[in-house]
Structure formats: structure tokens, C-alpha cells
């Protein structure tokens, strides 16, 4: 009997199709899907004198066996299925179970059932109508499961569970490998929450900088803290490759710490800071990069459009280096920051951006196109996930083709994905497939589909170990000290830099310079397409809005500067991309249908249209700091600190 995951074909290249669906079998508290599988039970060695034909030899090699896969069952029957008659570990079933069981059970309950099952097997085998050898083999498998659980999922083993396991091993398996492993884990544990990793060096708050220097810590190139604090980097005159490496180092640390099962829709949707802490840390870093892109472009009001375009150009150069490093997380964050409401509306700035930079930007942005269920991004991950270096480009990506040709292929890089794609997939699975079947059994087929996504994350986590990037404490300090504008502040400041026309029609569009990524509709920036790249929201607000709102405090004087996720509480049904929004947090809408997305597209001017502050105001009301007709009242004051 097998509890693994079925495949369509198998065997060698000369073998016949090996799997065929037979049907279902029902037992008490369990339902199985049954396949007929052709297996080769021996390979005859034909002699030189043998007159047997190839067909006769082939016929002798094959037999058909029945293989059962758990389709649905109660929790106790799922735990029973962890044991096998031959004592070998059914790795696929065990991995699916251990990665997904938290959606329908708690660790302590699963441990209790597993230990109870061992005790039952330890009892007289005749009571269970099993031979002693079969019982021993089942116990051997259960012990192997405990090893996998201890090694692969340390977050499940708090002090109580370790004590319960040690009590069991002391009685049944004293001085065994599993006993010594559990004992070592217990003695090294300081307290119940020691599994929470120490804070990362760049996550420290720098409120004292804001206090000392009037909140002007963002742009050391213009008015930043004294040079003895930030004397190495003066944006935009910075080493872009080094910046990309440091952002990748940050993302790598977080991605390697990511606990894949915390991405499951049933867990992630709860936004519990403990149950999904590793996911929230990744989301926080993603938003931190996006908001710093926005703030660095907007914060200095005295820049000319050419100087502000240089800031955008620098971020595009950093994004190019991130593409070479296969860091799609910070790459997406930078693209999202450049596509934010507050930045994309700066038409004068985009108009003076060099043509080649704009074309490169469009090539990078196309990676994250949402067309065909983000096909472009999935294709890149499939081809480069475990590859040594980046080599996937579109036929129209002439700038990236040149960049890839010049890269050093002797240096291997890992891959850091944009986590939002996986979160979307898992959320959709969670919303579309029921947790239980009609008879109340746990739908284990759903867990297999979820595990397929988690397995991709685990594979990329292994590839991330390929990175070897130097630490730079000065960069960490520079990054942590940057002043961050919240969404409303960013939009208000953007409107002060380039006030919106008072007329109701859209401003004239500059000449388009990038054919591949040009925005449709009317108005906007040359070749610049504004898209809801982080959030997918239905126009009606129907369904559940997925966004992160951590530590949402309205009275903390510096919360918006030092925590990119701090913001005012948002009504559950409100659109995240409001007129005052500069960038959304990592978010998804799990129940938005294709028709809803189509309606949303048509309401915003069609695919590729650029949504202007005027159209956003017509949809969401007036913008803070401006009257209904778009007239500007006064110079914006950001928290009363910018002068």
C-alpha cells in the first residue's frame, strides 16, 4: 500500500505508461483513490543463444499492482497511514502531512495520536490481528516519522511537546537515537519561545536619528545626518551593484528563515504574528524597500526634473543588478515603488528619463506582468530556480540580452522569488477547494495540492544557500535610518512637486519612447504602465482583502518613517489603491473572479491605461490637501517636520 502522490507516467524511456486510475475504495473513516500500476519485477538477462523475442522478454518484466492513496480521512486515520508494512518511510505522504496538518490540527494533538498509535502497536500483536513482524515494521516507520518531524519542523516542538516526547522515549526507546535527539533539543532550549530568531541588524528603529536631525534622515546626499554616521553612501551616487548585493543579502536571510507552511492560505489569512511571523517579516522587508524607493524620489522638493530622474535611473540600475542576482523580491519591490501612484504621476520627471533607462525599466516590469496568471514570472522561476545564473529574456528584451551576455557566469547565484505569487496560489487553493468532504472527512487531496506549492518554496530555499554575499553594517545603518513617507504623505508631496491640472481632462501624454511597455489609454508617462502590481483587488471590494496592517498606530510620531507597514486602519472592503495611496502592501484578493477583474479593468480605462489622480479622485473622492476641483491650497507639511 502506498500513500504517496500519483504521477501520470513512470519508468524508463522504454517503459509503458505505469499509472491508471481504477476507482475509489471506502472504509470506515477513510476514502482512498486506487490506481493500477505497472511495475517491473525483474529484468531477464537474455543469453546469446536465446531465441526469445523482445516482446516475450518485455512481457516477463511487468506485473500490475494496486496502489492506494488517501483521498480523505479522519485525523486518527491519517496518523495511522503514516505507518507502512515494510517499515520504509513513505516520504511523500509524510511530507505532505507534516507540512499541511496545521490547517486541521494542532501539533500536540498529532503527537498524542502518533504516540497512542505506537502504544497500540506495542501491545500484543494478536489484539490488533497483526503479526509481530508487521507490528515492528509499523513502529519502525513511526519512529522515522518522529525523526523527520524533529529535524524538519523545529517550530512545532515547544517545551511541552518535547517533554511529552521524552517521557515516551524514556519508557519505550531509552538511549535510542530519537531519545538522544529529543533530549539534546530540550536541554538546548532556553524557553518556550526561543525558536524566534534574533532581530536582524537592519530592522532596528532609528527614532533617535529622527529626533536629533528633525526627521531628515532619508537623503544623505542632500540634508542627511552628519557624515560620521552615514559617510559611505550618498544616494544617488552609490555603487549600484553593491546595493543590489546588500538588498539580496537581506532578502536571503529572511527567505532562508521562511517557514513554508506559514504561507498556507488557512494560516496566512489569519495574519497571526506568531503563526505567520516569517511570512510577515518577508512582507515587511518587501514594503520597506518599496516605500524607500518612493521616499527617496519625493523627499527633496528642490530637485529639478532632471535630478529627480537621476534618482529613478539609479533605482532602475539597482533593479538590473537584482535581476542578475535573481532576486525577484527586491526587484519586484523596486518596480512596485516606481509604479506607485505618487511616483508614476510625475510626468515631467519621467519625460526626461533617458530612453534606454525607460526601455530597461519596461523590460524588468514585464517580468511581473499579471497576464496569463503571471506566466512570465513563473516561466523565469521554472527555468532559473536552481540555475547558476540568470539567462531568461524575452525576444524583445534587447537591453537585458546585452546585460546577460556581459555577466560573469563563473559566479553562481541562488534565487529569491517574489513571495506574493506563492501566497496568491495558496490563497486560491484555500478558497476554491473545501477543507472537508460531504461525509466530514479531511480533504487530503487538497493538502497535496498545497504541498506542490510549498515544495517549490523549499526547493528555492535550498538554492538560496548558493549566495555568498559580504555583510556591510554601514549599508544596514543607511537602510534602517531612511525616513519613510506613508501613503498619504507621499501622495501629498507628489502633488506639491507636480500639481495636478485643474481641468477635468487628463494631461497630455509625452511622446512614447518604449514600444513594448507603453501605457495605453490617455495620459501618463512615456512608455510607463501603471498597474496594480502588488495587490489584485476587485473593483467592488467583494471578497476578502489580503493586506498586512501591522502595528497600525495613528498617534506614533515616527511610526510611518521607520515601519513601512504602519498605517491607519483600512476598512475591510476598501480598495487598497486609493487616491492617497502610494503603494500597497503585499496583498491578494482570494475570491476575485475573472469577470470582476474584467470589470475593474474597464472601469480604469482598459489594460495598460494610466490612472491619474483625477480619475482616482473621481472614484474615491477628493485627495487630502486638495480641493474637489484639484486646486492646491498650500505647501504640504509632512508631520510638521519637513520645511
NUTIDO-574909 format. One record per residue: y, x, z of N, C-alpha, C, CB in turn; residue in one letter. Coordinates in steps of 0.2 Angstrom, whole numbers, plus 5000, padded with zeros to 4 digits. Glycine has a CB too. Example, Ala and Ser with C-alpha at 12.3 -4.5 7.8 and 13.67 -1.06 7.14 Angstrom:
<rs>
497250665039497850625039498450665039497850575045a498950645035499550685036500050645039499750705029s
</rs>
This chain:
<rs>
499450045000500050005000500650045000500049955006x501150024996501750064996502350024997501850104989x502850045001503450015002504050044999503550015010x503950084994504550124991504850074986504250184987x505250104981505650074976505350084970506350094976x505250024966504850024960505350054954504649964958x504950084949505350114943505050084937505350184943x505350084932505050054926504550094922505650044921x504550154922504050194919503950254923504250214911x503450294922503250354925502750394922503050334933x502550454925502050494922502350544918501550454919x501850574914502150624910502350594903501550674908x502550644899502850614892502350584888503150674888x501650604889501150574885500850514889500650624884x501150494894500850434898501050364895500950444905x500650314897500850244895501350224901500250204895x501750164899502150134905501650124911502450074902x501950134917501450134923501650074927501550204926x502150044926502349984931502349924927502949994935x502049874930502049804928502049754933501449784923x502549704933502649654938502049604938503349624937x501749604944501249554944501449484947500649584949x501849484953502049424956502249434963501449374955x502249384967502349394974501849374978503049344976x501749394984501249384989501649364996500749434991x501449314999501749285005501249295011502049215005x501549325016501149325023501649305028500949405024x501349295034501749275040502349325041501349265046x502949295041503549335042503649385037503449365049x503349385031503549435026503349415019503149505027x503749435014503649425007503649485003504149375004x503149494999503049554995503149544988502349594997x503449594984503349594977502849644975504049614974x502349614971501749654969501849684962501149614970x501649744961501649774954500949804953502149834954x500749804947500149844945500349904942499749794939x500049964944500250024942499650064939500550064948x499850094934499350134931499350204933499350134923x498850234936498850304939498350344936498850304947x498450404935497850454933497450484939498250514929x496850464939496450484945496150554944495950434946x496050574938495850644937495950664929495050654938x495950724928496150744921495550784919496750794921x495050754915494550794912494750854908494050754908x494250904909494450974905493950974899494351034910x494150954893493650954888493451024886493950914882x492751024885492451094883492551094875491751094885x492451154873492551174866491951134862492451244864x491351124865490851084862490851014862490151114864x491350984866491450914867491650884861491950894873x491250824860491450784854491850724855490750764850x492050714862492450654864493050654860492550654871x493250594858493950584855494450584860493950524851x495050594858495650594863495750524866496350614859x495550474863495550404866495050404871495450354860x494450424871493950424876494150464882493350444873x494450524881494750564886495250524890494950634884x495750494886496350464889496050404893496850444884x495550374891495350314894495050334901494750274890x494750384902494450414908494950434913493950464907x495550444911496050464916496450414920496550504912x496350354918496850304920496450244924497250274915x496750224930496550164933497150124935496050184939x497050064937497550014939497550004946497549954935x498050004950498149994957498649944958498150054961x498649904964499149864966499549894971498849794969x500249884970500749914974501149864977501149974971x501249854983501649804986502349834989501349764992x502849794988503549814990503849764994504049834984x504049775000504349725005504949695001504549755012x504949635000505549594997505949565003505249544992x505649535008505949515013505549505019506249435012x505749515025505349515031505749505037504949575032x505449495043505749495049505849565051505349455055x506349575056506449645059505849675061506949645064x505449645065504749675068504349695062504449625072x504249655057503849665051504049725047503749605047x504749735047505049795043504849855047505749785043x504949855054504749915058503949925057504849895065x503549875057502849885056502749915049502449815056x503149905044503049935037503150005037503449895032x503550035042503650105042503050145043504150115048x502550115045501850155046501450145040501550135052x501050195038500650195032499950215034500850235027x499450195030498750205032498550285032498250165028x498850315027498750385026499150435030498750405019x499550415034499950455039500550485035499550505042x500550475029501150505025501750465025500950525018x502350495025502950465026503150435019503550515028x503250365019503550335013504250345013503350255013x504450405010505150425011505650375008505250485008x505550345003506050295000506150235005505850264993x505650205007505650145011506050165018504950115013x505850225021506150245027506850255026505750305030x507050285021507750305020508150245019507850355014x507850195015508250135014508350095020507850085009x507750095024507850055031508350095036507150055034x508250155036508750195041509450195039508450265042x509550195033510250185030510550125030510250215023x510150065031510450005030510349955036510249975024x509949975041509649925046510249905050509149955050x510849945050511349925055511749855053511849975055x511549835047511849775044511449715047511849765037x510849725050510549665053510249685060509949645048x510349745062510049755069510449815072509349775069x510349825079510649875082510149935083510949855089x510449995084509950055085509450045091510350115086x509750025096509250015102508749965101509649995108x508849915097508349865096507849895091508649795093x508049925086507549955082507150015085507949995076x507450045090507050095094506550065098507550145098x506750005101506249975105505649945102506649915109x505749915096505249895092504749945089505549855086x505050005087504650065085504250085090505150115082x504550095096504150125102503550075104504550135108x503750005104503249955105502649955100503549885105x502849965094502349975089501850035090502649975082x502150085092501750145094501250125100502150205096x501550095105501150075111500550035109501550045116x500649985104500149945102499649985098500449885097x499850025094499350065090498950115095499650115085x499250135101498950175106498450135110499450205110x498450075110497950035113497350035110498249955114x496850005113496150005109496249985102495649965113x496050025097496050005090495649945089495750065086x495149925093494749865091495149805093494149865096x495649805097496049755099496549735092496549765105x496649785089497049775083496649775076497549835082x495949775077495549765072495649825067495549695068x495749885069495849945065495349995068496549965065x495250045063494850095065495250145069494450135059x494950185073495350235077495750285072494950275081x495450305067495750355062496350325059495250375057x496350255057496850225054497450215059496650155051x497250195065497750195070498150265072497450165077x497750315072498050385072498550395067497550435073x498350375061498750395055499450355055498350375048x499350295058499950255058500450285064499850175060x500150305069500550335074500850405072500150355081x500550435068500750495065501350485060500250535061x501350425057501950405052502550385056501750355048x502450355062502950335066503350385069502750285071x502950445071503250505074503650535069502750545077x503450535062503850565057504450525056503450565050x504450465057505050425056505550445061504850345056x505350455067505750475073506050535071505350475080x505750585068506050645066506550635061505450695063x506450595056506950585051507550555054506650545045x507450505059507950465062508450515066507750415066x508050555070508450605074508850655070507950645079x508550685065508850735061509450705056508350775057x509350645053509750625048510350575051509350595043x510250555057510750495059510950515066510450425058x511250565068511350585075511850535078511650655075x512250495074512750445077512350395080513150425071x511750385079511350325082511150345089510750305077x511150405090510750425097511350445102510350495095x511450395105511950395111511450415117512350335113x511750425123511450445129510850395131511850455135x510950335130510450285132509850285128510750215132x509950295121509450295117509050365117509650285109x509350415119509050475120508550475126509550535120x508850445131508450435137507850395136508950405143x507950345133507350295131506850335127507550235127x507050375122506550415118506250465123506950445112x506550495127506250555131505750525136506850585135x505950465139505450435143504750415139505750365146x504850395133504250385129503850445127504450345123x504250495125503850565123503550595129504350605119x503950595135503650625141502950595143504150615147x502850525141502250495143501750505138502450415144x501950495131501450495126501350555122501650435121x501950595121501950655117502250715121502350645111x502050735127502350785131502350855127502050785138x502850895127502850955124502750955117502351005127x502850895114502750895106503350915103502550825104x503350925097504050945093504550885094503850955086x504350825093504850775094505150765101504550705092x504750785106504950785113505450845114504350795118x505350905112505750955112506450945109505451025110x506350915103506950905099507450855102506750875092x507150795105507550745109507850775115507050685111x507450825119507650855125508250895123507150895128x508250935118508750985116509350945114508551025110x509250885111509850845109510150815115509650795104x509750795120510050765126510450815130509450735130x510150875131510450925135511150955132510050985136x511150955125511750975122512350925122511651005115x512150865124512650805123513050805130512250745122x513750815129514150805134514250735137514850835132x514350695133514450625135514250575129515150605137x514350515130514050465125514450465119514150395128x515050495119515450495113515650565110516150455114x515150605112515350675109515150685102514850725113x514850635099514750635092515350635088514250585090x515950605091516550605087516850675086517050565091x516950695080517150765079517850785081517050785071x518050845083518650855085519150845079518750935087x519850835081520350815076520450875071520950795079x520550855065520650905060521350935061520550885053x521451005059522051035061522651005058522051105059x522650975052523250945049523350875051523150945041x522950845055523050775057523550775063522450745059x523750825066524250825072524850795070524350895075x525150755075525850725074526350785075525950665078x526850775071527450825072528050785073527550865065x528050745079528550705081529150745083528450655086x528950805086529450845089529950875083529150905093x529650885077530050915071530550855070529550925065x530350795069530750745068531350735073530450675067x531150745079531650735084532150795084531350745091x531950855083532350915083532850915077531950975083x532550895071532950905065533150835061532450945060x533150785065533450725063532950695057534050735060x532350705058531850675053531950695046532050595053x532150755045532250785039531750845037532950815038x531150825039530550875038530250875031530150865044x530450825027530050815021530150875016530150755018x530750895014530850935009531150995011531250905003x530751045013530951115015531351145009530451155017x531351125003531751154998532451134998531451134991x532551085002533251065002533551065009533350994999x533251025014533551025021533051035026533950965022x532451065025531951065030532051105036531351085026x531551105040531551145046531751215045530951135050x531851255050532051325049531451365046532251355056x531651415043531151455039530651485043531551505035x530751495050530251525054529651475055530551545060x529751415053529251365054528851345047529551295057x529251345042528951325036529251375030529151255033x529151445031529451495027529051505021529551555031x528451475020528051495014528151455008527351495016x528251385009528251335004528851305004527651295005x529151304998529751264997529651224990530351304996x529451164991529251114986529951104981528951054988x529851104975529351114970529151184968529451074964x529451234971529251304969528651324973529851354970x528151304972527551314976526951334971527351254980x526451374974525851384970525351324969525451444973x525451294963525051234962524351234963525251204955x524051294961523351304962523151304969523051364958x523551344973523351344980523451284983523851404983x523951244981524051174984523451134983524651144982x523251134977522651094975522051114979522451104967x521951184980521351204984521451184991521351284984x522051184994522051165001521951085002522751185003x522251044997522050974997521350964996522450934992x520951004992520250994991519851014998520051034985x520151065001519851085007519851035013520151155010x520450995013520550945017520050885016521250915017x520050865009519550815007518850835008519650795000x518650895007517950925008517750915015517950995005x518150935020517950925027517850855028518550955031x518250805026518150735028517550705024518850695026x517450725018516950705014516250725017516950725007x516250785019515550805022515450775029515650885023x515950755032515950715038515750645037516550725043x515850615031515750545030515050525032515950535023x515050475035514350445037514250385031514350415044x513750395027513750345021513650275023513150375017x513250265028513050195030513750155032512550185035x514250195034514850165037515250135031515250215040x515050145025515350125019515050055017515250165013x514450035020514149965018514649915019513549955023x514649865015515149805015515149775021514949765009x514549765024514549725031514849765036513849705033x514849825036515149875041515849885040514749935042x516049905034516749925032517149865032516749955025x516949805030517449755030517649735037517049695027x517349755043517549745049518049785052516949745054x518149845048518749885050518749915057519449855049x518149915060518049935067518150015067517349915070x518650035071518750105071518250155073519350115076x517750125077517150165079516650165074516950145086x516450105071515850095067516050115060515750015066x516650125058516850155051517350205052517150095047x517350245057517850295058517850345053517650335065x517250365050517350425045517650395038516650445044x517450335037517750305031518550295032517450235029x518750275038519450265039519850335039519550235046x519450385041519850455041519950475033519350505044x519450455029519550475022520150425019518850455018x520150365021520650325018521350345021520550245021x521350365027521950395030522250455026521950415037x521750495024521950555020522250535013521450605020x521850495010522050475004522750445004521550415001x522850395008523550365009524050425011523550315014x523850465015524350525017524650565011524050565022x524150575006524350615000524750564996523750634996x524550504995524950464990525650454993524650394990x525750444999526450425002526850495002526350405009x526550555003526950615002527150624995526550675005x526750604990526950614983527650564982526450584978x527550504985528150464984528750484988527950394987x528650504994529250534998529550594995529050545005x529150644993529450704990529850694984528850754989x529750644980530150624974530750584976529650584969x530750544981531350504983531750524988531050434985x531550574992531950584999532650614998531550625003x532650654993533350694992533750654987533250764989x534250614989534650574985535150604980535050524989x535250674981535750704977535450744971536150754981x534850734970534550764964534750734957533750764965x534850774952534950744946534250724943535250794941x534250684938533550654935533150714933533650614929x533450774930533050824928532750864934533450874924x533050864939532750894945532250854948533350914951x532350794948531850744951531250744946532150674952x531350754940530750754935530350814936531050754928x530650874939530350934940529850924946530850994942x530050874951529550864956528950824954529950814962x529050774949528550744946528050784942528750684942x528350834939528050884935527550924939528450924930x527850944945527450984949526850954952527851004955x526950884954526350844956525850834950526550774958x526050834944525550824938525250894938525950814932x525550954939525251014938524651024944525751074939x524850994950524350994955523750954954524650974962x523950894951523350844949522950884944523650784946x523250924939522750954934522351004937523250994929x522551044942522151084946521651054950522551134951x521750994953521250954956520750934951521650894959x520950914945520350894940519950954939520750874934x520151014939519751074938519251084944520151134936x519551064950519151074956518651014957519551084962x518750964952518350904953518450864959517550924952x519050864961519250824967519550764965519750874972x519150714964519450654962519750604967518850614959x519750624973520050584979520850604979519750604985x520950664980521750684980522050674973521850754982x521650684967521850664961522050594960521350684955x521650554962521750484962522350464966521150434964x522450494972523050484977523650504973522950524983x523650564970524250584967524450534961524250654964x523950514957524150464951524350404954523450454947x524050374960524250314963524950324965523850294969x525150374968525850384971526350384965525950454974x526150414959526650414953526650344950526350464948x526150304951526150244948526450184953525450224946x526650214959526850164964527550134961527050204971x527650074964528250034962528950074963528349974967x528950114968529550154970529650204965529550174977x529150234962529250294958529250274950528650344959x528850224948528750214941529350184939528150164940x529750154943530350114941530950164939530650064946x530850224941531450274940531450294932531350344944x531650254928531650264921532050324919531850204917x532550334922532950394920532650464921533650394923x532250464927531850524928531250534924531550514936x530850474922530350484918530550504911529950414918x531150484909531450494902531550564901532050454901x531650604906531750674905531150714906532350694909x530650684908530050724909529750754903529450684913x529550814903529350854896528750814893529150924898x528750804887528250764883527550794885528350774876x527450854885526750874887526550864894526750954886x526950854899526850834905526650764905527350854910x527050724902526850654902526250634898527450614898x526050674893525350664890524850684894525350704883x524950744898524450764903524350714908524650834906x524850684911524850634916524450574913525550614918x524550554907524150494905523450514904524450474898x523250574902522550594901522250584908522550664898x522550614913522250614920522250534923522750654925x522750494921522750424923522150384920523450394922x522050404914521450364910520750374914521450394903x520750424918520050434921519950374926520050504925x520450354929520450294934520550224931520850314940x520450224924520550154921520050104924520550164913x520250044925519849994928519449964922520249944932x519549984916519249944910518449954911519449974904x518049904909517349904909517049934916517149954904x517349904921517149914928517149994930516349894929x517750024928517950094929517350134926517950104937x517250124920516750154916516850234916516650124909x517550244914517750314913517550354919518450324911x517750334925517650374931516950374933518050334937x516550324931515850334933515450384928515550264932x515750384922515450424917515550504919515750414910x516150514922516350584924515950604930517050584925x515850554935515450574940514750584939515550514946x514450544934513750554932513650624929513550494927x514150644925514050704921514250764925514450704915x514650754930514950814933514750814941515650824932x514450764943514250764950513950824953513850704952x513450844950513150904953513250964948512450894954x513650964943513851014938514251074942514150994932x514251134939514551184942515351184941514351254939x515551154935516251154934516451094929516451214930x517051074929517251014925517251024918517950994927x516950974914516850984907516950924903516251024905x517050864906517050804903517750784901516750754908x517950774895518550744892518450694887518950804890x518950654886518950604881519150644874519450544882x519050604869519150634862519950644861518850594857x520350604865521050604864521350654869521350534864x520950684874521250714879521350794877520850714886x521850804873521950874870522150924875522450864864x522550894880522850944885522250964890523450914889x521850914892521350934896520750974893520950874899x520750964886520251004882520451084883520150984875x521151094882521351164882521251194889522051164880x521451154894521351174901520651194903521651114906x520151154901519451164902519251224898519051104900x519451244892519251304889519551364892519551294882x520051364896520351424899520051434906521051414899x519651384909519451384916518951444917519251324918x518851464923518451514925517751484926518651554931x517251484922516651454923516151494927516251444916x516351554930515951594934515951564941516151664934x516451524943516551494949516351424950517351494952x515851414954515551344955515951304959514851344957x516051234958516451194962515951134964517051164959x516051104969515751044971516150984968515751034979x515950924970516350864968516450814974515850824963x517150794974517350744979517550684975517950774983x517150634976517350564972517950534975516750524972x518150484971518650434974518250384978519050404968x518250374984517850334988517950264987517950344995x518450244984518650174983518150144978519350164981x517850174973517450154969516750134972517250204963x516550174976515950154980516050104985515650214984x516550094988516750044993516749974989517350054997x517049974983517049914979516349894977517449924973x515949944975515249924973514849894979514849984971x514949924985514549904991514849834993514549954997x515449824993515849764995515549704990516549764995x515549724984515249664979514549654980515349694972x514149704982513449684983513449644989513049754984x513849664995513849625001514049555000514249655006x514549534995514749474994514349434990515449474991x513949464985513649424980512849414982513649464973x512549454986511849444987511849414995511449504986x511449364996511349345003510949395007511049275003x511149395014510849435019510049415020511249445025x509949345020509349325021509149275016509349285028x508449265015508249215010508149145014507549235007x507949095010507949025012507549025019507648985007x506949055019506549055025506749095031505849075023x507449125030507649165036507449235036507549125042x507049255032506849325032507449375029506249335027x507449435032507949485030507849505023507949545035x508349495019508349515011508349585010508849475007x507749615010507649695010507849715003507049715012x507749674998507949694991508649704990507749634986x509049674994509749684995509949754997510149634999x509549775002509649835006509449895001509249845012x508949884996508849934991509349944986508149914987x509749884985510249894980510849934984510549824978x510949924990511449954994511350034994511549925001x510650044995510450114996510550154990509750114998x510550124984510650154977511350184977510550104972x511850144980512550174980512550224986512950114982x512250214991512350264997511950334994511950245003x511450324990511150384988511550434984510450374984x511950394980512450434976512950474980512850384971x513150434985513650474990513350534993513950424995x512750524995512350584999512250634994511650555001x512150624988512050674983512650714982511850644976x513250684981513850714980514050754987514450664979x513850724993513950764999513650834999513750725005x513050834996512650894995513050944991511950884993x513250914985513650954980514250984983513750914974x514550954988515250974991515151034995515450924996x514551054997514451125000514551184996513751125003x514651164989514751224984515451254985514651194977x515851214988516551234988516651294993517051184991x517051344992517151394996517951414996516751464995x518351375000519051374999519351405006519351304998x519851445005520151485011520551435015520551545009x520551445021521051405026521751435026520751395033x522251385026522951405026523251365031523251395019x523351395038523651355043524451335041523651395049x524751375037525451365035525451305031525751425032x524951295026524951235022524851175027524451235017x524351175031524151125036524851095040523651145041x525251145042525851135045526351095041526151195049x526351125035526851095030526651025028526851135023x526051015027525750945025525950895031525050945024x525750915037525750875043526550855045525450905049x526950905043527650895045528050855040527950965046x527750835034528150805029528350735032527750795023x529050715031529250645033528950605028530050645033x528750545030528350495026528750425026527650485027x528950405020529350335020528850285020529750335014x528950225023528550175022528650135016528550125029x528350085014528350055008529050025007527849995007x529349985012530049955011530550015010530149915017x530450065014530950115014530950155007530850165020x530350165005530350194998530650154993529550214997x530550084993530750044988531550044988530449974988x531750034994532550034995532850094993532650015003x532550154995532850214992532850224985532450274996x532250204982532250204975532750164971531550174972x532850104974533450064971534150094972533349994974x534250134977534850164978534950224973534950194985x534350254971534350304966534550284959533750344966x534150224957534250194951534350124952533650214946x534950094953534950024955534749984949535750004956x534449924950534149884945534749844942533649834948x534649834935535149804932535249734934535049794924x535949704934536049644937535849584932536749634938x535749604926535449554921534749534922535649574914x534549474920533849454922533349484917533849374921x533649504911533149534906532949604909533449534899x532449634906532149694908532649754905531449704906x532649814908533049864905532749894899533149924910x533049914894532749944888532349994889533349964883x531750004885531250054886531450114883530550024884x531350174886531450234882530950244877531450294887x531050294872530650304867529950324870530950354862x529450294867528750314870528550384867528250264868x528250424871528050494869527350504870528450544873x526950464872526250474873525850414871526050484881x525650414865525250354862524750334866525050374855x524350374869523650354872523850314878523250414874x524350324882524450294888525050254889524350344894x525350234883525950204884525950134886526250194877x526450114890526350044893526549994888526850044899x526149934888526349884884526849844887525749834882x526949784884527549734887528149764886527449724894x528649744889529349774888529549814894529849714887x529949864893530249904898529849954902530549854904x530049994906529650044909529850114907528950024908x529350154908529450224907529050244901529250264913x529250304898528950324892528250344893529350384889x527750304889527050314890526850304897526950384888x527150274901526950264908526650194909527550284913x526050194912525750124913525750114920525050124910x526050064923525950044930525349994930526650004932x524950014935524349974936524149974943523750004932x523849924945523649914952522949964953523449844954x523150024954522550074953522150084960522850144952x522450064965522150064972521850004974522650094977x522249944973522049884975521849834969522549854980x521349794970521249744965521349684968520549754962x521849644967522049584971522049524966522649594975x521849474968521849414964522549384965521349354966x522849354959523549334960523649274965523749304953x523149234966523149184971523049204978522749134969x522849264979522649294986522049264988523249274990x521649234984521049204986520549254988520749154981x520049244992519549294994519849335000519349334988x519449385002519649425007520049485005519049445011x520649505007521049555005520749615009521749545007x520549675006520249735009520849785009519649755006x521049795015521549855016521549875023522249825014x521749935024521749965030522449955034521650045030x522449935040523049925044522949955051523249845044x522950015051522850055057523450065061522450115056x523450055068523950065072524650035070524050145073x524549975068525149945065525649925070524949875061x526149965071526649955076527349955073526650015082x527749905075528349895072528949935076528549825071x528749955082529349975086529250055087529349945093x528750085084528650155085529150195080527950185083x529650235083530150255079529950305074530650295084x529450345074529250385069528550375066529250455072x528250315067527650295065527550295058527350225068x528050275054528050275047528050345044528550225044x528350385048528450455045527750495046528950495048x527450485051526850535052526150505052526950555059x526150435050525550405049525550365043525250365055x525250385038525350345031525050275031525050385026x524650255036524350195037524750145041523650195039x525250175045525650125049526150085045526050165054x526050015046526549975043526549905046526249965035x526949865044526949795048526349755046527649755045x526149715050525549675049525649635043525449635055x525149625039525249585032524749525033525049635026x525049465031524649405031523949415027525049345029x523449395029522849405025522849385018522249365029x523249335016523249315009523849335005523249235009x524149385008524749405005524549465000525349435010x524849464994524749524990524949584993525049504983x524549634992524749704995525249734991524149754995x525349714984525849754980526449704979525549764973x526749694985527349654985527949694982527549634992x528549664981529149694978529349754982529649644977x529249754988529449804993528949864994529649784999x528349854990527849904991527849964986527149864990x527750014989527750074985527050104983528150134989x526650084988525950104986525450064991525750184986x524950044988524450004993523950054996524049954989x523650035001523150075004522550065000523050065012x522050105002521350104998521150035000520950155000x521049994995520849924996520449894990521449884998x520149834992519749804987519749724988519049824986x519649684983519549614984518849604982520049574980x518449584987517749574985517549514981517349584991x517949464981517749404978518149384972517749354983x518549424970519049414964518549404958519549464963x518549344955518149334949518549364942518049264948x518149364937518449394931519049344928517949394925x518949284929519449234927520049244931519249164928x520049254938520549274942520949334940520349274949x520549384938520849444936521249434929520349504935x520949394925521249374919521949344920520849334914x521949294924522549254926523049304929522349204931x522849344933523349394936523649444931522949444941x523249464926523449504920523949464916522949524916x523849404915524349364911524949354914524049294908x524949344921525549324925525949384925525349304932x525749444924526049504925526249544918525749554929x526249504913526449524906525849554902526949574907x525249544904524749574900524549644902524949574892x523949664899523649734901524149784898522949744898x524349834903524749884901525449874902524649904894x525649814904526349794905526649834911526449724905x527249844911527549874917527949824921528049934914x527749814927528049764931528749794934527549744937x529249764933529949794935530049754942530449784930x530549784945530749754952531049684950531349794955x531249664944531549604943530949554943531949594936x530449574939529849524939529449524945529349554933x529449574949529149574956529549524960529049644959x530249524960530649484964530549414962531349504963x530449394956530349334954529649304956530349324946x529249344958528549324960528549324968528049374958x528849374971528849374978529449364982528549444980x530049344979530649334982531049394982530449324989x531649394985532149444985531849514988532749424988x532149564986531949634989532449644995532049684984x532149675000532649695006533149745003532149725011x533749725006534349765004534649744998534149835004x534449694994534749674988534849604988534349704982x535349574984535449504984534949474979536149484982x534949404978534549374973534649394966534549304974x535249404965535449424958535349504956536149404956x535149534961534949614960535549654962534749624953x536149624964536649674966536549714972537349634967x536849774972536649814978537249814983536649894975x537049804989537549794994537849854997537249755000x537449904999537649965002537150025002537749955010x537350085003536950135003536350125008537250205004x535750135006535150125011535150175017534450125007x535050155022534950195028534150195030535350175034x533850245030533150255032533050265039532750305028x532950215043532850215050533450245054532250255052x534050245050534650265053534650345054534750235060x534250385050534250455051534450495045533550475053x534350465039534550495033535250485032534150475027x535650535031536350525029536550565023536750555035x
</rs>
